[in-house]
């Protein structure tokens, strides 16, 4: 019986399907992350022409890509997610084509490498779509440049048009970003390998290689001179040059150590991540079930497809007889690609790790890692079937790993939505030139720099110009850096790409949000270090300068987050907390108590008892002693370290109430929670 075979013309679609399963299943529930927000906002406020200024200090040629793509694609995150997915696929397709051109008699191995490339687990930021769609455009250009060069060498396309296109793509790659600068150093070796197929004289091969490499070498030299001597990036300084001049021996030793570390990280540790999947015993969790469904689906698809796909080129005798020889060759290229891929980041003294956000640099290690794995499989695995099964295991686990990462981004987007709605509920308006201060927000995929853009969008939706009205600073990274001090009346001037912010520390509002808790507007009296026991120490200086008069509490047009991104969520506990705290700031204790009672009636409770305090104070003011006492007792029993804050709350709330009931309840609470007694270590 004739076996069912699959045409090689389906390979691009197989690679696309793999990318969709790994990266695309959750696209409808994903949004903008990290620097996506600033670039989307820049497009809105500055227009396409403004990107020349946005990138003028670090990557001026990158402005061209954004000035074209952003106006066309607009501000819909789903469109950007699809766009990024398509470019991931195109990069994979181009990698596959370049592999075929380098080793035309290894078509199956080219497909194996392409599948590994599609799901490479070292890079886990695919869903930061505005930023990394551009990165994959540049990676595709680099790989296409290699492919065109090899097509010229193999006489598949005319010399001059092919070489010109390859050189232009090389120029585009190098001058857009430095990520793939190190990989350009591999180009002469690839030329030599192809030329050596038709000549046995290595001297002749080197001479021909040199001639072929001249146009690419000129581009590389010109870029290096421009980057080292003429253009100094504000964000990516070439620090290694100074070290090399001062201590050449120590610097070279450090370079070797760094490159060896990058080799281990990109070639082994990146793939090692996929062998720590979600616990199969937690199969009742939907995410875990979906993970294993993705793994199983990709594994079955990979095995069946790789075993059934029929590729027209037949293996040569050399391939059949000496697979180990070729395996060592491609593994050697993989090692070189891993080593050279890390050079740009060593030069700029940037850490290359598997943790966010530094794992973005593993984009330069993808190619080398896939070469290395395929080469080792050729050397150490005996039969094609065994190789297919092993590679399918790697591809399926990596696809599951990427799907699992996508789900973390989905959750971050939901948390981002909650944050902005809580911010709008609590701060319905905000005076311009306000500096927002916090320690850090519990978001992995957002920094203060990235969140500054949507905050400006939210509170100044019609803003145009270069003087930005709002700025968010994380004290954990900005204090004593771009923010010299958190003392009162200190001028603040900060740049935000093409924009600037001018403010003053006395015109700041302190915010705090811990994981699983509501956003808190901090102030010296009501919400301070006593009432937030887990407050990081770097937040404390900001509390004393937090100026709540900057909050426009009676604005006729309260702000809301952009509805196209953040539809209003269900009103649960944090809605009532934020609205009650706003009513407290207005002095409307009746409204605050009403909100507290409504939250209780609906069964909502906080994750931390300190969030009851605004409700407790409201109940005291409206003389609802039963609720006030009950919530005070419960909060103290759960968190004894709240004693100073609860005592101060009661003293403050009954200061103007001289009734006997007020005095009686105050006396009871002071005795119950031992007001005046210092907090003991055992209470913490």
N, C-alpha and C positions, 0 to 999 in steps of 0.2 A: 504493500500500500504506500502510495506516494505521500511523503511528509508535507504538511502545510508549511509554506515558507512566506516570509514577509519581504516586500520589496525594499531596497535600500532608499528609495525615494521617500519613504515614511520616516526616515531618521530625523529630519527637522521637526516633524510633528511629535515624534517620541520625546525629543528633548524639550519641546514646548509643554507637553503634557506633564513631564517631570517637574518643570518649573512651576506650573500651575498648582500641582498637588503640594509642592513644598512651600510655595510663597503666596498662592492666590486664593486659597479657600476662604480666608477670613477678610478679604479685601472690603466687602461692604461694611464691615464694622471697624475699619481702621481709619486713622486720621493723619494729622501732621505731628512731627516729633522733632526735637532738638532744633537745628538751625532751619528746618523747614519754615517755621513760623516767621522768623525775621525776613527770609527771602520773599515769602508770600506778601508780607506787609510792605516790604520795600517796593515790590511791584505795584502795590495799591497806592502808596504815597508818593513814590518818586517816578514811577513809570519806567519804561524800558531803558530810556536814556540814562536814568540814574544809576544803573549798574556799573557804569564806568567808574563812578566815584566809590561805589560800594566795595569794589575789588581793587581799587587803586593802590592800596597799601600792601597787598600780599600776592594776589594772582590777577593782574590786570587783564590778561587774555581770556580768563574764565568768564569775564563779563559778557562776552559775545554769546555764549551758550544760553545764559540766563535771560539776556535781553531778547532772545528769539523765543525760547521755550515758554517762559512765564506768561507773556501776553497771549500766546496761542492756547496754552493749556488751561489758563485761568486759575481759579482758587478752589476747585472741587477736589478734595483729597482722594476720592475714588479714581478720578481720571489720572491723578499723579501716581497712585499705586499701580494702576494698569500700565502706565507709561514705564515705570521702573521695572516692572515684571518683563515687559517686552524687551527692554534693553538688557536685562539679565540673560534672557533667551538669546538675543542677538550676539551678545558677547560669547555665550556658550557655543553658538553656531559658528562664529568666527574662529574660536579656539579649535573646534573640530576640523574646520577647513584647513587651518594652518598646520595642524598635526598631519592631515592627509598629504599636504604638499611637502612636508618635511620627510615623511616616511610613507610614500604612496603604496608600498607593498604591505603595510600594516593597517588595513582598514578596520579590522575588528578592534584592535588596540586603540585606534583613534576614537571609536565609539565609546569604549570603556572610559577612556580619559575624559571625554566630553560629559558623560553622565556624572563622573566624580566632580568635574568642574562645576556642573550645574548646581550641586548641593553642597559645595565646600563649606564645612561647618565652622572654620576659623572666623569667617566674616558673618556676623549675626545682626547686621543693621540694614538689611534689605528694605525694611518698611519705612525708613527715613527717606521717603521717596523723592522729595525735591532735591535733596543733596546727592543721593547715591544713584539716581537715574543719570545725573551728569557724570558721576564717576564711572559708571558702566559705559556711557557714550565714549569717554576717553579711553577706557580699557579696550573697547571694541575697535577704536581707531588704531591703537597700538598693535593689536593682534592682526587687524586688516593690513597694516603696514608690513608686518612680517609676512603675511600670506601673499601679498602682491609681490614683494621682493622675491619670495621663493617661486612664485608662478613665473616671474621673469627669468629666473635662473633655469627653470625647467622648460623654458620656451613655450609656455602655455599662453602667454600674452605678449604683445610687442614690447620691446625693451623701453623705448622712451616714454610712451604713455604710462606703462606700468611703473617704471622707476619714478617718474614725476609724481604720480598719485601716491606711491609709497613714501616718498620724501615729504610730501605735503602732510600726510597723515602723521608722520613722525614729528614734524614741526608742531602740528596741532596738539599732539600728545604731550610733548616736552614743555611747551610754553603754557599749556593750560594748567597743569599741575605737575609736581615733582614725584608723584607716587611711583611712576613706572620708569623713572630715570635709570635706576640700577639695572633693570632688565634690558635696556638698550645695549648694555655691554655684552650681551649674549649674541648680538647680531653677527659679528664677524665669525663666530664659531659656527653658526647655522649656515652662513655662506660657504665656509670652508668645507663643511660636511657634504653639501650638495655638489660643490665643484670637485671634491676628491672622488666622487663616484665615477667621474669620467677621466681622471688623471691619477696615475700612480706616483708621480713625482711630487713630493711634498713641497719642494721649493717652488715649482710651478704653481701648485695649489695656493701657496701663500701669496704669491705675486698676483694671481687672478683674484684672490679674495680681497687683497688690498685695493685693487682697482674697483671692484664692485662695491666696496664699502665706502669709498671716498665721499659720495654725496651724503650718506648718512653720518659719516664721521664729521663732515663739515658742520652739519646741523647740530650734532652733539657738542662739538667744541664751541660753536657760537653760543649755544644755550648756556654752557658752563661758564664762559667768560661773562656773558650778560648777567647771569645769576650771582656770580661771585663778586664781580667788580663794579657792576653798574646798577643793579637792582637789589636793594636790601628789604626783605619782607619784615613787616612789623611783627607778624605772628610766627614766622618760621625762619629764625636766624640761623646762619651757617656757623654754628659755634665750634664745630670740629676743626675748622681751619685754624682758629686761634690756638686751640689745644695742640694741634699738630706742629705749629711753629714753636710753641713754648716747650713742649715735652714730646718730641716725636716718637721716642721709643715706647713710652708709657701709653701714648695715644694709639699706636699701632697694636699694642697688646690688647688694649681695651676694644679696639675694632674687631680683632679676631674673636674675642670672647663674645662680643655682641652678635656677630654674624653666626657664630656657632649656636648661640642661644636662639636666634631667629630660625635657624635650621631645625632645631629640635621642636620649637614651638609650632612652626608652620607644617613640618613634615610628620610630626607624631602627636604632639599634645592637642592640636586642633581636632584631629580625628579621634583622639582618646575620649573627648567629651561625649561622643555619641554612645559610648558604652556605659553611660550612667543615665539610663532612661527612667521615666516615672515608675514608681513601684507597681508592679503588675497586681499586687494584692489589693491596691486601691482602685480596682477596676470599676467600682461604683461611681467614681468621679468622672464626669462627662469628659473632661480634658484628657484624662488617662485613656479612656475608651477610644476617643478620637485619635490620640497619638498612635495606639497600637493598630487601629484600622488603617491609618496612613502607612505605617511601616509594612503591614501585611500586603496592602494593595500595591505599593511600590515594589516590594520584593517579588511578588508573583508576576507583575508586569515586566520587571527587569529580567528575570530568569527566562520567561517565555519569549520575550522580544529578542534578547541577546542570543538565545539558542536558535531562533527561527529566522532572524533577519538574514537575507541572502545578499551579499555584496559582490558585485560583478568581478572585481579584481581578484585573481587567485593568488594565494601566497606563493612567493618565489621559493626555489630550492633552498636558498640561503636561510629563509625564514623557517622552513620545515626542519632543516638539519641543525641549525645553530640558533635557537631562540634565546639561549642564555647570553650569547655575545651581544645581540641587539638589546636585550634586557638591561645589561650593564651599561650600554651606551645611553639609553634613555634615562636610566636611573642617575647616571653621571650628570646629564643635562638637568635633571630635576634638582640635584644637590647644588649645582652652580646657580640655578634660578632662585633657589631658596636663599643662598648666600648673598647674591647680588641684589635680590629684591629688597633686602633690608637696608641697603646702603643709604638711601635718602633719609631715612629716619635716624640712623646713627649720626649722619652729618648734622642734622638739626637738633640732635640730642632729645629726640622724642621717644617715649617708651613704646615698645611694640609688645603688647600683651594680649591675652584673650579676654580681658575684662573691658567693659564699656567705659569710656568711648574709644579706648586705644586699640581695640581689635579692628578698627576701620583700616589700619595699615596692613592687615593681612590680605587685603586685595592684591597687593604686590607679590604675595606668596602663593596665590592660588595655582598659577600655572606650574610652578616648580613642584608643589606638593602632588599634583595629579600626574606629572611625568614620573616622579619618584615611585608612587604607588604602582603604576602600571609596569614600570621597569622591574620592580621587585617581584611583582606577580609573575612576570615572564621568567624570572630567574629561579624562583623557588616553588612555584606551583606547577605540577606536572601536566595535567590535561586541561583542554579548553573548558570542559564542563566544570571542573573544579574552580578554574579562574572565574567563570561566569557566576557561580554560586557565591564565591567569596566577595566579588565586586558587588553583587546584588545585595548582599548583607550590608556592606558599607553604604551603598547608595540609599537603601531603604531606611536604615537607622539615621543617616544624615538628613534625609527628607523629613523623617519624623521629628528630628531635633529642630529643624528649621520651622516646621509647623508649630512646635511647642513654643519657639521664640515668638512666632507671630501672635500666639495667644497672649503672651506677656504684653506685647504692644497693644493688643485689643483692650486688655485690662487697664493699661496706662491711659489710653484714650478715654475710657469711662471715668477714671479717677480725675483726669484733666477736666472733663465736663463737670463733675461734682465740684471741683475746686472753683471753677469760674462762676458757677451758679451761687455757691456759698459766698464768694467775694461780692457778687452783685447784690445778693440779699442783705449782706451786712454793710456794704459800702455802696449805697445807691448813687452817689456822686462823689467826685474827688476833685479838689482844687488843683489847677495846673502847677507844675514845678514841684510836685510831691515826690519824695524819695521813699520807696517802700523797702523796709528792712526785715530780713528774717534770717534764721540760722541756715536752714535748708528746707525745702519742701520734700515730701517723701515720694519723689518721682525719679526714676532711674533715667528716663529718656528726655528729661527737660532740665535745663539749667536756668539760673536767673537771667542769663543773657537771652536765652530763647523765649522765656516767658515774658520778658519786657515787651516784646512786639505785640502779642495779643492783648496785654494789659492796656497798651496805648490804643490799640484798635477798639477796645471795649469802652474806654473812658473818653476817647477823642476820636470818634468814628470818621469825622470829616477833616482830620488833621492833614495838612499839607505843609511842606517846608522842611527845614533842617534843624530847628530847635525843638527837640522832643519834650513833651510835657511830663512824662512819667518815666521813672527808672526803678527797677527792682535789683537789689543787691543781696547776695548771699554773704552774710557776715563770715561764714566759715572760710570763704576764699577771698573776699574783697577787703575785709578789715585789715588795715595797715598795708594795703596794696593800692588798688585804685580808689579805695575809701580810706584815707589816712587816719581818720579818727571817728569815734562815735560820740564825741563831746558836743555840747550844744553850740550853735552858731558858727559852725565850720562850713566854709564854702565847698561845694561839690561840683566838679566839672568832669564829665566822663564822655568819651566818644563811643559811638555805636555805629560802627562802619562809617557811612557817609553822614551820619547825624550826630548831634551833640546834646547833652543834657546839662543844664545849669540849675543847681539847687542849693539847698542849705540843710545841714543836719537838723536844724530846728524846724524845718518843714518836712518832717518825716513821719511815717506811720509804721509801727512795728507789727508784724504779722507772725503767727506761728501755727503750724499744722503738723501734727504727728500722725504716724500711720494709724489708720482706723479711727481717727478723731476728727472733730469739726475744726474748721478754720477759726482762729482766734485773733481778734484785734487786741493787742496788748496795750496796757496803760499802767501808770504807777499805782492806781488806787484799786480798780475793780479786777483786772485780769493781769496779774503780775507773777513774780517768781514764787510767791507763797501759794497762789491758787493754781499754778501749773508746776507741780513738783518735779516733773521730768524735764524741765526746761534746760536746754544746753547752756553752759555758762557764757558762751559768746553772745547769747540773746540778751543777757541782762543789761548791758550798757544801752541797748536800743530802747528798752522800756522807759527809762527816765526821760528820753527825748521824744517819745511817741506823742505826736500832737493830734489829738482826735478832732480838734476844731477844723482840720483840713477836710474832714468827711462832711459832705453836704447831705445832711440827714433829712432835710425837708424839700428836696428837689422835686420839681413838678414832673420831670422826665427821668425816673430812675433808670439806670443803665441795665442792660441785659447782655449776656454773651451773644456773639453773632449767631443768630438762629440757624443759619445754614450749616453750622458745625455742631452746635450744642442745643438741641431741643430741650425744653425745660424738663428736668427729671421729676419723678414722683416726690411729693413732699413728705419726707420722713424726718427723723430726729433732727438732723442738722439744719433743715429748713426752720424748724421751730426755735432751735438754739440761736441761729443767726438773727432771726426776726425779733426774738425776745431781747437779745443783746442790743440790737438797734433801738428798740423801744426803751430799753434802760438808758441808753445814751440820750434819748429825747426827754427822759424824765417821765415817760408815760408808763408808770408801774402797773396801772390797770390792764393795759394792753399786754405787757410782759407776762403778767399773771394769767391772763386769758390764754395766751399762747402756751404757757406751761401746762395749764390744766387740759387744754385740747390735746397736747402731745401725750399726756398721761392717759387721758381717756381713750386715745387711739392705740395705746400699748407701746408707744415708742420709749426707748430708754437709751442713754448714752453708753458708749463703750468704757468711758472713764467717769467716775463720779464727780470730778471737778466741774463737769459741764452742767451739773445740777445747780451750780451756785447762783447763776443769774436768775433761775426760777425761784430758788430759796429766797433770795433778796426781794424778789417781786412779791412772793407770798407773805413775807413779813410786812412789807409796805401796805398791802391790802388787808392785813390782819387775818390772813388765812393760817392761823397758828397750827392747825392740825397738819396741813401739808408741809409747812415750813419745818416743823419739828421732825416729822417723819423722814423728810428728805435729808435733813441735817444729820439725824441719827444714822441713816443708812450710808451717807457719804463718809462720815467719820469711821464707821465700822469697817468700811471697805478700804479706805485710805486714811489711816490715822495722821499721816503727815500733813493733811489738810487742816489740822487744828488751828494754826495761826490765821489762816485765811478765813475759816468759818467764824472764829471769834471776832475778827475784825469786821466781817460782814454783818454780824448781828449787832455789834456796837454801833456801826454806821447806820444800819437800817432803822434802829429804834431811837436814834439820837433825838429826833423831833417828836417822838411819841411818848408822852408822859403818862399814858393810861396805866392802870394797874395791871391789865392783861399783858401789856408790853413788858413791863418790869418783871412780872411773874415768869413769862416765857423766857426772857433774857436770863434771869437767874437760873432757871432750869437748864437751859442749854449750856451756860457757862459751867455749871456743876457737872453736867453729863459728859461734856467733852474735855473737862479739866482745863478751861481757859487760864492762861497764866503759867501753866506747867510747860517747861521746855520739851520739845520733841525729842524723844529718846531714839537711839540708834535702832532699837528693836521695832520701832514704829515704822521704819522705812522699808 
